[in-house]
Amino acid sequence: MQTLRLQRWLETEHPLIPRSPAAAHHHPHRPLPESDELPAGAFPGVPGSSSTLVGIETAAIASRDGGAQAGPAQSAGGVAAGADKDKDVDAEKGRDVMVEKDSYLVDFEPNDPANPKNWSKTKKWLVSALLAQLCTMVGMAGSINSQAIDSASAYYGVSTELMGLDTALFLSGFGVASVIWAPLSELGGRNPVYVVAIFMLVLFEIGAALSNTLYARCIVRFLAGCAATPPLSNAGGGMGDIWTPAERSYAFTFFSVSGFFGPCLGPILGGWIAESYLGFRWCDWIQAIWAALELVIVIFLLPETFPPQVLKMKAAAIRKVTGEPRYMTALERARQNMPFRRAFIESLKRPFAMLVLEPIVQCMCIYLTVVYIILFGDLIAWTFIFEDTYGLSVAMSGTTFLSITVGLLVCGLCSPLMYYDYIKAQRRAEEQGLTHTPPEVRLRVAIVGTWFMPISLFWAAWVNYAGVSIWAELAAQAVFGFGILTTFIATFQYMIDSYANVAASGLAAITLLRYPVAGASVMFTGPIYERLGTHWALTLFGFVSLAISFIPIVFYVWGPKIRSLSRYVPDT
């Protein structure tokens, strides 16, 4: 559909596509520049594009000046590439070779409406909302069964600790599959990955709802977790595709609030379903139904955002309009020399290589893993914090997860401050002659907000008494929600700014460890609270979060030096 829209636009509106003389009469060209030189960086990422017109414009000259067949371009000086073969001017010969080399290279033009970063704000917000609710859905799927664990364990005749494998394996699937889905999205685009993965998620969740043994249930839940990975590993890259770095300061905050709302929504739904006549299996049916709706939305409403894939669609549309098969993108040219299988294997290696070789990835992985241990450990800890201390029912205990969402919303309301801080840093970078704003600017959000995590955990630990109002505990959880979102926003934005087009692989490397360890936390959190008690267990997690709170400061100070040693960070 997106390719067809591009084709229609090229056929009816684009002034630089070669046509027959009759067609050209109905589609007059805009005046072309007197020189075929373009400003440096007019077509970023394409070798030679700063000094040569792409095939669209050069072929348009040939079409306008006599309806010649699209071919090697005629320069502004009137010298056709390949003409005047006896010319002995070396510079002209070299120039002809350069024009010949790039005459059919398709790239984004300045202000190109096909470029996702040039989409209207309305379209960008619509796409962002679609990506955000995708993350909400899979986040909910990872936590909804935790509040139905008692009824499920009674049905299968196992302990609640063993039944925790349901959630643990689902979260582990997130991490295991991320290193496969993310490289695929960098090779074939975001949307094909979403469609295939969500379709698989629907099937596996139906399988979980119909499973009669714990073993079968654990297998399909693990596979469901693998299928649910793309919104988590790829949607962040999708936000980077459509928003400029400055715009991401507020857009990504909105996206992150929605993403973290999912793990909080799951226990709310699961608790009420578990206490209703529906039974725990409806937790799975709700996931399957929601995922099926998401599949329809992605197919019919979500446009492709990955720039190389959009360019591929644009090239296909140009080939269709002109009948000239030589119009190709830089990536398509590269693929002629590298088969998809080899490219996929190389991309598959990248997350593992980044996890081993990149200090940025390693430290951010540790940072977010601890954050997620605490977040998903709360799925089990909630029983000790609210049910045992305050005597709440399973449904009401799950509802108290709304306190975390309050903190998320407060953090979201701070997005204008994040935006203005980044704009100031951007202007300062321009005054210093820098071409890009240093990624370390993103870490200021975490430098301020990360301390709210240990504060909230210490607070929650020592107000957790039946004689103290439950509102004190809920307020502590709201502060935790604020702190956890600042860490997520800062680290993801820092990764996207640092690694650019391979950011999805970097985020996949983090996900590879983050979710399996978070899944394991569901298994060991209960014993920790049973042995240490609620007060000291929360205190222990508070000291752990305090220790990792220095990581953003370390990277803010020494980040440029660390990035200069990277083999994946561009322009280092």
C-alpha positions as CSV (number, residue, x, y, z in Angstrom):
1,M,0.0,0.0,0.0
2,Q,2.8,2.4,0.9
3,T,4.6,1.6,-2.4
4,L,1.4,2.2,-4.4
5,R,0.9,5.6,-2.7
6,L,4.5,6.5,-3.6
7,Q,3.9,5.4,-7.2
8,R,0.8,7.5,-7.5
9,W,2.6,10.6,-6.1
10,L,5.5,10.1,-8.5
11,E,3.1,9.7,-11.5
12,T,1.0,12.8,-10.7
13,E,3.0,15.3,-8.7
14,H,6.7,14.7,-8.7
15,P,8.3,17.1,-11.2
16,L,11.6,15.3,-11.7
17,I,10.5,11.9,-13.0
18,P,11.3,11.3,-16.7
19,R,8.2,10.7,-18.9
20,S,7.3,10.8,-22.5
21,P,7.1,14.3,-24.1
22,A,3.3,14.1,-24.0
23,A,3.3,13.2,-20.3
24,A,5.8,15.9,-19.6
25,H,3.5,18.5,-21.3
26,H,0.9,17.9,-18.6
27,H,3.5,17.8,-15.8
28,P,5.8,20.8,-16.2
29,H,9.1,20.7,-14.4
30,R,10.2,23.1,-11.8
31,P,13.3,25.1,-12.7
32,L,16.4,23.1,-12.0
33,P,19.5,24.6,-10.5
34,E,22.1,26.0,-12.8
35,S,24.6,23.6,-11.5
36,D,24.3,19.9,-10.9
37,E,26.2,20.3,-7.6
38,L,24.2,19.7,-4.5
39,P,25.0,20.9,-1.0
40,A,27.1,18.5,1.1
41,G,24.9,16.0,2.9
42,A,21.9,16.5,0.6
43,F,21.5,12.8,0.5
44,P,23.0,11.6,3.7
45,G,24.6,8.2,4.0
46,V,25.2,7.8,0.2
47,P,28.8,8.0,-1.0
48,G,29.3,10.6,-3.6
49,S,25.8,12.0,-3.2
50,S,27.1,15.4,-2.0
51,S,28.6,16.1,-5.4
52,T,26.3,14.4,-7.9
53,L,22.6,14.6,-8.8
54,V,20.7,11.4,-8.3
55,G,19.2,9.7,-11.3
56,I,15.7,11.3,-10.8
57,E,16.9,14.8,-11.4
58,T,19.5,14.0,-14.0
59,A,17.2,11.8,-16.0
60,A,14.6,14.6,-15.8
61,I,17.0,16.9,-17.7
62,A,17.3,14.4,-20.5
63,S,13.5,14.0,-20.6
64,R,12.9,17.8,-20.6
65,D,15.5,18.6,-23.2
66,G,14.1,16.3,-25.9
67,G,12.4,13.3,-24.4
68,A,15.6,11.2,-24.5
69,Q,15.5,7.9,-22.8
70,A,16.5,8.1,-19.2
71,G,20.2,7.3,-19.0
72,P,23.4,8.9,-18.0
73,A,22.8,12.5,-17.1
74,Q,23.4,15.6,-19.0
75,S,25.3,18.0,-16.9
76,A,24.3,21.7,-16.5
77,G,27.2,22.7,-18.7
78,G,25.6,20.8,-21.6
79,V,28.0,17.9,-21.7
80,A,26.2,14.6,-21.8
81,A,27.9,11.7,-20.0
82,G,29.4,9.5,-22.5
83,A,29.4,12.2,-25.2
84,D,32.5,13.9,-26.7
85,K,34.4,10.7,-26.3
86,D,37.5,12.3,-27.8
87,K,37.6,14.9,-25.1
88,D,41.0,15.0,-23.4
89,V,40.1,17.0,-20.3
90,D,40.8,14.7,-17.4
91,A,38.6,16.6,-15.1
92,E,35.7,16.3,-17.4
93,K,36.4,12.6,-17.9
94,G,36.5,12.1,-14.2
95,R,33.3,14.0,-13.8
96,D,31.5,11.9,-16.4
97,V,32.6,8.8,-14.6
98,M,31.2,10.1,-11.3
99,V,27.9,11.0,-12.9
100,E,27.6,7.7,-14.5
101,K,28.3,5.9,-11.2
102,D,25.5,7.7,-9.3
103,S,23.0,8.6,-12.0
104,Y,20.5,5.9,-10.9
105,L,21.1,6.1,-7.2
106,V,17.8,6.7,-5.3
107,D,17.9,8.6,-2.1
108,F,15.7,11.0,-0.1
109,E,15.6,14.5,-1.5
110,P,15.5,17.6,0.7
111,N,12.0,17.9,2.2
112,D,11.1,14.6,0.6
113,P,7.6,13.7,1.8
114,A,8.5,10.0,1.6
115,N,11.2,10.5,4.3
116,P,9.6,9.5,7.6
117,K,11.2,12.4,9.3
118,N,9.4,14.8,7.0
119,W,5.9,13.4,7.7
120,S,3.4,15.7,9.2
121,K,3.2,16.0,13.0
122,T,-0.3,14.5,12.9
123,K,1.0,11.4,11.1
124,K,4.0,11.1,13.4
125,W,1.8,11.2,16.5
126,L,-0.5,8.7,15.0
127,V,2.4,6.3,14.2
128,S,3.8,6.9,17.7
129,A,0.5,6.1,19.3
130,L,0.2,2.9,17.3
131,L,3.8,1.9,18.4
132,A,3.1,2.8,22.0
133,Q,-0.1,0.7,22.3
134,L,1.8,-2.2,20.7
135,C,4.2,-2.0,23.6
136,T,1.4,-1.7,26.0
137,M,-0.1,-4.9,24.7
138,V,3.0,-7.0,25.0
139,G,3.9,-5.5,28.4
140,M,0.5,-6.4,29.6
141,A,1.0,-9.9,28.3
142,G,4.1,-10.3,30.3
143,S,2.5,-9.5,33.6
144,I,-1.2,-10.4,33.4
145,N,-0.8,-14.0,34.5
146,S,1.1,-13.1,37.7
147,Q,-2.1,-12.1,39.6
148,A,-3.9,-15.3,38.5
149,I,-1.1,-17.6,39.8
150,D,-3.1,-19.0,42.7
151,S,-6.1,-20.2,40.7
152,A,-3.8,-21.5,37.9
153,S,-1.6,-23.4,40.3
154,A,-4.6,-25.0,41.9
155,Y,-5.9,-26.1,38.5
156,Y,-2.6,-27.7,37.5
157,G,-1.9,-29.1,41.0
158,V,1.5,-27.4,41.5
159,S,3.0,-24.9,43.9
160,T,2.7,-21.2,43.2
161,E,6.6,-21.0,42.9
162,L,6.5,-23.6,40.1
163,M,3.5,-21.8,38.4
164,G,5.7,-18.7,38.3
165,L,7.5,-20.4,35.4
166,D,4.5,-19.2,33.2
167,T,5.6,-15.6,33.6
168,A,9.3,-16.3,33.9
169,L,9.5,-18.1,30.6
170,F,7.4,-15.6,28.8
171,L,9.8,-12.8,29.9
172,S,12.8,-15.0,28.9
173,G,11.3,-15.4,25.4
174,F,11.5,-11.6,25.1
175,G,15.2,-11.7,25.5
176,V,16.1,-14.8,23.5
177,A,14.2,-13.7,20.4
178,S,15.3,-10.1,20.4
179,V,18.6,-10.9,18.8
180,I,16.7,-12.4,15.9
181,W,13.9,-10.0,15.3
182,A,16.0,-6.8,15.6
183,P,18.4,-7.7,12.8
184,L,15.5,-8.9,10.6
185,S,14.0,-5.4,11.0
186,E,17.2,-3.8,10.0
187,L,17.3,-6.0,6.8
188,G,13.6,-6.1,5.7
189,G,11.9,-3.3,7.5
190,R,9.8,-3.0,10.7
191,N,6.4,-3.9,9.5
192,P,7.0,-7.4,8.0
193,V,8.5,-8.3,11.4
194,Y,5.6,-6.9,13.3
195,V,3.0,-8.8,11.1
196,V,4.7,-12.2,11.3
197,A,5.5,-11.9,15.0
198,I,2.0,-10.7,16.1
199,F,0.4,-13.4,14.1
200,M,2.5,-16.0,15.9
201,L,1.6,-14.4,19.2
202,V,-2.1,-14.9,18.5
203,L,-1.6,-18.6,17.8
204,F,0.6,-19.2,20.8
205,E,-1.7,-17.4,23.2
206,I,-4.6,-19.5,21.9
207,G,-2.4,-22.5,22.6
208,A,-1.8,-21.3,26.1
209,A,-5.5,-20.9,26.7
210,L,-6.2,-24.4,25.6
211,S,-3.3,-26.2,27.3
212,N,-4.2,-28.9,29.8
213,T,-0.7,-29.5,31.3
214,L,1.8,-27.2,32.9
215,Y,4.5,-28.5,30.6
216,A,2.6,-27.6,27.4
217,R,1.6,-24.2,28.9
218,C,5.2,-23.3,29.7
219,I,6.4,-24.2,26.2
220,V,3.7,-22.1,24.4
221,R,4.2,-19.2,26.8
222,F,7.9,-19.2,26.1
223,L,7.2,-19.2,22.4
224,A,4.6,-16.5,22.9
225,G,7.2,-14.4,24.6
226,C,9.5,-14.9,21.6
227,A,6.8,-13.7,19.3
228,A,6.0,-10.7,21.5
229,T,9.5,-9.3,21.3
230,P,9.5,-7.0,18.2
231,P,7.4,-4.1,19.8
232,L,10.0,-4.0,22.6
233,S,13.1,-4.4,20.5
234,N,12.1,-2.5,17.3
235,A,9.5,0.1,18.3
236,G,12.2,2.3,19.9
237,G,14.0,2.2,16.6
238,G,10.8,3.1,14.9
239,M,10.5,6.2,17.1
240,G,14.0,7.2,16.0
241,D,13.0,6.7,12.4
242,I,10.3,9.4,12.4
243,W,11.3,11.9,15.0
244,T,14.3,14.2,14.9
245,P,16.6,14.1,18.0
246,A,15.0,17.2,19.4
247,E,11.5,16.0,18.8
248,R,12.3,12.7,20.5
249,S,12.8,14.6,23.8
250,Y,9.0,14.7,24.2
251,A,7.7,12.1,21.8
252,F,9.8,9.3,23.3
253,T,8.6,10.2,26.8
254,F,5.0,9.7,25.6
255,F,6.0,6.4,24.0
256,S,7.8,5.3,27.2
257,V,4.8,6.1,29.5
258,S,2.6,3.9,27.3
259,G,5.2,1.1,27.2
260,F,5.5,1.0,31.0
261,F,1.8,1.2,31.4
262,G,1.5,-2.4,30.0
263,P,3.3,-4.1,32.9
264,C,1.1,-2.1,35.3
265,L,-2.1,-2.8,33.5
266,G,-1.5,-6.6,33.4
267,P,-1.8,-7.2,37.2
268,I,-4.9,-5.0,37.3
269,L,-6.7,-7.1,34.6
270,G,-5.3,-10.4,35.9
271,G,-6.4,-9.8,39.5
272,W,-10.0,-9.0,38.6
273,I,-10.2,-11.9,36.1
274,A,-8.8,-14.3,38.6
275,E,-11.5,-13.4,41.1
276,S,-14.3,-13.4,38.5
277,Y,-16.3,-16.4,37.1
278,L,-14.2,-16.2,33.9
279,G,-11.2,-18.1,35.4
280,F,-7.5,-17.7,34.8
281,R,-7.7,-19.0,31.1
282,W,-9.3,-15.7,30.1
283,C,-6.0,-14.0,30.8
284,D,-4.7,-15.8,27.8
285,W,-7.9,-15.3,25.7
286,I,-7.7,-11.5,26.3
287,Q,-4.1,-11.5,25.2
288,A,-5.0,-13.5,22.0
289,I,-7.9,-11.1,21.2
290,W,-5.9,-8.0,21.8
291,A,-3.0,-9.3,19.7
292,A,-5.4,-10.1,16.9
293,L,-6.7,-6.6,16.9
294,E,-3.2,-5.3,16.8
295,L,-2.4,-7.4,13.8
296,V,-5.3,-5.8,11.9
297,I,-4.1,-2.3,13.0
298,V,-0.5,-3.0,11.9
299,I,-1.6,-4.3,8.5
300,F,-4.0,-1.5,7.6
301,L,-2.8,1.5,9.6
302,L,0.9,1.4,10.5
303,P,3.2,2.6,7.7
304,E,6.7,1.4,7.3
305,T,9.1,3.7,9.1
306,F,12.6,2.2,8.5
307,P,14.3,4.6,6.1
308,P,16.2,2.1,4.0
309,Q,13.0,0.1,3.5
310,V,11.0,3.3,2.6
311,L,13.7,4.1,0.1
312,K,13.4,0.6,-1.4
313,M,9.7,1.3,-1.9
314,K,10.5,4.6,-3.5
315,A,12.9,3.0,-5.9
316,A,10.4,0.3,-6.8
317,A,7.8,3.1,-7.5
318,I,10.3,4.9,-9.7
319,R,11.2,1.8,-11.6
320,K,7.4,1.2,-12.1
321,V,6.8,4.7,-13.4
322,T,9.9,4.9,-15.6
323,G,10.3,1.3,-16.7
324,E,14.0,1.7,-15.9
325,P,15.3,-1.2,-13.8
326,R,18.6,0.5,-12.9
327,Y,17.1,2.9,-10.4
328,M,18.2,1.4,-7.0
329,T,19.0,2.4,-3.5
330,A,22.5,2.1,-2.0
331,L,21.3,-0.8,0.0
332,E,19.9,-2.6,-3.0
333,R,23.2,-2.2,-4.8
334,A,25.0,-3.6,-1.8
335,R,22.6,-6.6,-1.7
336,Q,23.7,-7.5,-5.2
337,N,27.1,-8.3,-3.8
338,M,25.9,-9.7,-0.5
339,P,23.1,-12.3,-0.4
340,F,20.3,-11.9,2.1
341,R,21.5,-15.0,4.0
342,R,25.0,-13.6,4.5
343,A,23.6,-10.2,5.5
344,F,21.3,-11.8,8.0
345,I,24.1,-13.8,9.6
346,E,26.2,-10.7,9.8
347,S,23.3,-8.8,11.4
348,L,22.6,-11.7,13.7
349,K,26.2,-11.5,15.1
350,R,26.0,-7.8,15.8
351,P,23.9,-7.9,19.1
352,F,26.2,-10.5,20.5
353,A,29.3,-8.6,19.4
354,M,28.0,-5.4,20.9
355,L,27.2,-7.1,24.2
356,V,30.8,-8.4,24.4
357,L,32.7,-5.5,22.9
358,E,30.7,-2.4,23.7
359,P,31.2,-0.8,27.2
360,I,28.1,1.3,26.5
361,V,25.9,-1.7,25.9
362,Q,27.4,-3.6,28.9
363,C,26.8,-0.9,31.4
364,M,23.4,0.1,30.2
365,C,22.5,-3.6,30.2
366,I,23.5,-3.9,33.9
367,Y,21.6,-0.7,34.7
368,L,18.3,-1.6,33.0
369,T,18.5,-5.3,34.2
370,V,18.6,-4.2,37.8
371,V,15.7,-1.8,37.1
372,Y,13.6,-4.6,35.6
373,I,14.5,-7.1,38.3
374,I,12.8,-4.7,40.8
375,L,9.9,-3.9,38.4
376,F,9.0,-7.5,37.6
377,G,10.0,-8.7,41.1
378,D,7.1,-6.5,42.2
379,L,4.7,-8.9,40.5
380,I,5.5,-11.3,43.3
381,A,6.5,-8.8,46.0
382,W,3.1,-7.2,45.8
383,T,1.6,-10.1,47.7
384,F,3.9,-9.4,50.6
385,I,3.7,-5.6,50.4
386,F,-0.1,-5.2,50.1
387,E,-1.9,-8.5,50.7
388,D,0.0,-9.7,53.7
389,T,0.4,-6.3,55.4
390,Y,-2.8,-4.6,54.5
391,G,-5.1,-7.6,53.9
392,L,-6.1,-6.6,50.4
393,S,-7.7,-9.1,48.0
394,V,-5.9,-10.3,44.9
395,A,-8.0,-8.0,42.7
396,M,-7.5,-4.9,44.9
397,S,-3.8,-5.7,45.3
398,G,-3.4,-5.7,41.5
399,T,-5.3,-2.4,41.3
400,T,-2.7,-0.8,43.5
401,F,-0.3,-1.0,40.5
402,L,-2.1,2.2,39.4
403,S,0.2,4.0,41.9
404,I,3.2,3.3,39.7
405,T,1.3,4.7,36.7
406,V,0.8,7.9,38.6
407,G,4.5,8.3,38.8
408,L,4.8,7.5,35.1
409,L,2.3,10.2,34.2
410,V,4.1,12.8,36.4
411,C,7.4,11.9,34.6
412,G,5.5,12.3,31.2
413,L,4.4,15.8,32.2
414,C,8.0,16.7,32.6
415,S,8.7,16.2,28.9
416,P,8.6,19.9,28.1
417,L,11.5,20.4,30.5
418,M,13.4,17.5,28.8
419,Y,12.7,19.1,25.4
420,Y,13.9,22.6,26.4
421,D,17.0,21.2,28.0
422,Y,17.9,19.3,24.8
423,I,17.2,22.4,22.6
424,K,19.6,24.4,24.8
425,A,22.3,21.7,24.4
426,Q,21.7,21.6,20.7
427,R,22.2,25.3,20.3
428,R,25.3,25.1,22.4
429,A,26.7,22.4,20.2
430,E,26.0,24.5,17.1
431,E,27.8,27.4,18.6
432,Q,30.8,25.1,19.2
433,G,30.8,24.0,15.6
434,L,29.6,20.5,16.3
435,T,27.5,18.7,13.7
436,H,25.6,16.6,16.2
437,T,24.5,17.2,19.8
438,P,26.5,14.8,22.1
439,P,24.4,11.8,23.1
440,E,25.4,12.3,26.7
441,V,22.9,15.2,27.0
442,R,20.2,12.5,27.1
443,L,21.7,11.2,30.4
444,R,20.8,14.3,32.3
445,V,17.3,13.0,32.8
446,A,18.6,9.9,34.5
447,I,21.2,11.8,36.5
448,V,18.3,13.6,38.1
449,G,15.7,10.9,38.1
450,T,17.6,7.7,38.9
451,W,17.9,8.7,42.6
452,F,14.2,8.4,43.0
453,M,14.4,4.6,42.7
454,P,16.5,4.0,45.9
455,I,14.6,6.7,47.7
456,S,11.3,5.1,46.9
457,L,12.5,1.6,47.9
458,F,13.8,2.8,51.2
459,W,10.6,4.7,51.7
460,A,8.4,1.7,50.8
461,A,10.4,-0.5,53.1
462,W,9.9,1.4,56.3
463,V,6.3,2.6,56.0
464,N,5.2,-1.0,55.3
465,Y,3.3,-1.5,58.6
466,A,-0.3,-2.2,59.1
467,G,-0.5,0.8,61.5
468,V,0.8,3.2,58.8
469,S,-1.6,4.4,56.2
470,I,-1.6,2.5,52.9
471,W,-1.4,5.8,51.1
472,A,2.2,6.2,52.3
473,E,3.1,2.9,50.6
474,L,1.2,4.0,47.4
475,A,3.1,7.3,47.4
476,A,6.4,5.4,47.5
477,Q,5.4,3.3,44.6
478,A,4.4,6.4,42.6
479,V,7.9,7.8,43.3
480,F,9.3,4.5,42.0
481,G,7.3,4.8,38.8
482,F,8.8,8.3,38.2
483,G,12.3,7.1,38.8
484,I,12.1,4.0,36.7
485,L,10.8,5.9,33.7
486,T,13.6,8.5,33.8
487,T,16.2,5.7,33.6
488,F,14.4,4.1,30.6
489,I,14.0,7.3,28.7
490,A,17.6,8.3,29.2
491,T,19.2,5.0,28.4
492,F,17.1,4.3,25.3
493,Q,17.6,7.8,23.9
494,Y,21.3,7.6,24.6
495,M,21.5,4.2,22.8
496,I,19.5,5.5,19.8
497,D,21.6,8.7,19.5
498,S,24.9,6.8,19.9
499,Y,24.3,3.9,17.5
500,A,22.0,5.4,14.9
501,N,21.1,2.8,12.3
502,V,22.3,-0.1,14.4
503,A,20.5,1.1,17.5
504,A,18.0,-1.8,17.2
505,S,20.9,-4.3,17.6
506,G,22.2,-2.4,20.6
507,L,18.8,-2.4,22.2
508,A,18.4,-6.1,21.3
509,A,21.7,-6.8,23.1
510,I,20.3,-5.2,26.2
511,T,17.0,-7.0,25.9
512,L,18.9,-10.3,25.6
513,L,19.9,-10.3,29.2
514,R,17.4,-7.8,30.7
515,Y,14.2,-9.9,30.3
516,P,15.6,-13.4,31.0
517,V,17.1,-12.1,34.3
518,A,13.8,-10.2,35.0
519,G,11.9,-13.4,34.4
520,A,14.2,-15.2,36.8
521,S,13.4,-12.5,39.4
522,V,9.8,-13.7,39.4
523,M,11.2,-17.0,40.7
524,F,13.6,-15.8,43.4
525,T,11.8,-12.6,44.6
526,G,9.4,-14.7,46.7
527,P,12.0,-16.6,48.7
528,I,13.9,-13.3,49.3
529,Y,10.9,-11.7,50.8
530,E,10.0,-14.8,52.8
531,R,13.5,-15.0,54.4
532,L,14.4,-11.4,54.8
533,G,10.9,-10.0,55.4
534,T,9.4,-7.1,53.5
535,H,11.4,-4.4,55.2
536,W,14.8,-5.8,54.6
537,A,14.1,-7.2,51.2
538,L,13.0,-3.7,50.0
539,T,16.0,-2.2,51.7
540,L,18.3,-4.7,49.9
541,F,16.9,-3.7,46.5
542,G,17.2,-0.1,47.5
543,F,21.0,-0.5,48.1
544,V,21.4,-2.3,44.8
545,S,19.5,0.5,42.9
546,L,21.7,3.0,44.8
547,A,24.8,1.3,43.5
548,I,23.8,1.5,39.8
549,S,22.6,5.1,40.1
550,F,26.1,6.3,39.5
551,I,26.2,4.7,36.0
552,P,24.6,7.7,34.2
553,I,27.1,10.1,35.9
554,V,30.0,8.0,34.7
555,F,28.8,8.0,31.1
556,Y,27.9,11.7,31.2
557,V,31.5,12.5,32.2
558,W,33.5,9.9,30.2
559,G,31.0,9.1,27.5
560,P,32.7,10.8,24.6
561,K,36.0,9.0,25.4
562,I,34.1,5.7,25.6
563,R,32.3,6.3,22.4
564,S,35.5,7.1,20.6
565,L,36.7,3.5,21.3
566,S,33.5,2.0,19.8
567,R,33.5,0.1,16.5
568,Y,29.8,0.6,16.0
569,V,29.2,4.3,16.9
570,P,29.3,6.3,13.7
571,D,31.8,9.1,13.1
572,T,34.2,8.0,15.9
